[in-house]
Amino acid sequence: MATAASLWSCTKQPYYEIPTDENGNVVITGVAKTTSDGITTLDDGFTVTSYLPNAKSGDVMKVELLQLQTPSGGGSQQLLPMAGTQKEITLGSDLTAVVSYTRAEAKLVNAGDYVTVTFSGKTDAATFRVNLKDATAVSNPQYNGKDVDVIRSAGTASFKTTVAPASGAYAGNVVVKKKNGTNEAWQSVGTFSPSDAIPVSGDDFAVGKDTMIYSFVTTQGSYTNEVIKTIVASNPYFFLKKSGTLSTTNDGFNLLTGAAVASTNANAVITLGANLTLSQGAAWATGGKGISFVPSTIATYNLNSVNDAKTEFAAGSPVTSIDPSAGTGVYVFKLVNGGTASDVIYGMLKITKLTPGASAEFEYRIGNLYTHNSVIQ
């Protein structure tokens, strides 16, 4: 056994040797690095650059494209060479191969199509996948930079577009159309620059039709990119559900911020009075501001319908002070926070617990316009 061990230790094993140059210096080889700016649906071609550190200056690299194809003999699709895409590139001293293909050569038609670029030579090789990407992106409906549902009677939100061809900055426009249902005719929304806010409103939807299809078209040269967005409008509902407590120690509450304050504070929208009555805050209700209540039901509260709540309010007799122990303990309220239409905020309040002589706990729904999101926290 000792003899066998000695034989093994003396056997030359080339695959463990570290490569050296003619002077015996260790040669540290690298890994090929391949990059590309890519290609989008508004570009005519793409370029791929491959650094091949194990190759030598003067080496000829054979380059071609592979694409998913069905073999001539049948069977499942495979990555196979594309006819007419073979090219030869001679490396310079920088050991870098640069190759370009047109979109037609690569047969890239729709976003999601791709090819694999292969580099092969005597001493090095590399592969790189090039995907055809959409040049145009469209956000969901937004208000003040935040995604929102499209809601009837809530105001106007907007789409944001980004157009980014790989070849450089986009200098064209975005042409927008819409149709209120699959079988309806297209209607023009307008022509916009990519930086423009493109309006979308629930009020644009016809009665009984809750689906709107939007088309966003960008064009560069002979190429056109279309993005389709399908938007479903909701009937009006209260955006937020919050809770609060009024007590003998914290006898004021700001319905807009959800914060407990003193009843004498100018931000106390409602205050706690004798026998746990809830009233509009005297320090807050100045300069045209005020809040009034109309009795409602738990069914209306759970339905969360702005239209139903407003109908109940219009049919009732508003008061500025309520006894939470009376009736159902559920109310529709109208909060006027200023002199403009957007300062009128509807909501609903439900008493959840009364502790005699101590506190009133409640839950409330609030906010029925997009603009309310900037004042309700």
C-alpha positions, 0 to 999 in steps of 0.5 A: 500500500505504501508503494501505491501511495508513492506511485500516486504522489509522483504521477504527473497530473496536468489538470492541476497545473497552473498556466504560465507564460513563456517566462514561467509567470502565472497567468490568471485568466478571466471570465467572458463579460457580455453586455448590450443596451438591448432593444425595445419595440421602438428600436431598429436593431441592437448591439452586443459587446463581448470581452473575451479574456481567454482569447488572443488578438487576431482570433476569429470569433464566429457569431450567430443567433439562436432562436426557439424553432421546431427541428426539421424532423419535428418535436418540441421547440429548441434553440437552433441557429438562425439562417443568415445570422452568421458573422465573423469578427476578428479580435483586436488587442482589447479582446473585445468583439462587437456585433450588431443585428437589425430587428429584421435579421433577429426576427424580433416582432413582439415584446417578449420575443428573444434571441441568444447571441453566441460567440465561439472561437478556438480559445474562448466563447460566450452567450448572451440573451437579448429580449425585445422589451416594450418601450412604453410603460403606463402606470395604474391610475394615480392621484398625487403619485399614489395608485387609486381605484377609478371611482365614479364622482370621485374626481379625476386621476391620471395615467403616467407614461414612460417611453424609453427606446434603447437607442436614445431619448424619445422625441415623439408623443403618446396618442391615447384613445378609449372605448367604454366596452369591447364592442364600442367605437374608439374615441380620442382622449388626446395627444400627449407628451410622455411627461403629461398627466393623462386624465382618467375619471369615473365620470367618463363611464356611461351608466351601466358600463363599468369597463373602459379600455385605453390604448396608448400608442407611441411611434418612432420611425417605422415602429409603433408600440401600443399598450392596452389598459383595461380599467373598471370603475367602482361606484362611490365608496368611502376610502378610509375606515378609522377609529377613535375614542372620546373620553373625559380626559381626551374630550376632542377628536380630529376626524381628519387626522385620527388624533385625540385633542383637547375639546378647546383645540382648534383641530377638535372636529368633534367633542365630548359633552355632558352625558356623552353627547358628541358635538361639533367642536366650537373652537374648530367650527369657525369661518364656515366650517362645521359638521352635522349628523343624520341618523342611519343604520348599520346596514348602510354603514356596512354597505359603504355606499357614498351615494346611499349615505348622501341620499340619507343625509339629504332626506334627514334633518341634520343636527350638530350634536348627537346622543350616541346612546339613542337609536342605532348609534350610526350616523351619516355626517357632512363635514365642511372644512372650507369654502370649496366643493372639495372641502365638503367631506361625507362620512359615516360614524358608528358607535362601538362602545359606551362607558357611562360617565367615561368614554365613547368609542367609535369607528368611522368611514371618511373620504369620498373625493381624491382630493380628500386624500391630501387632507385625511391622514 
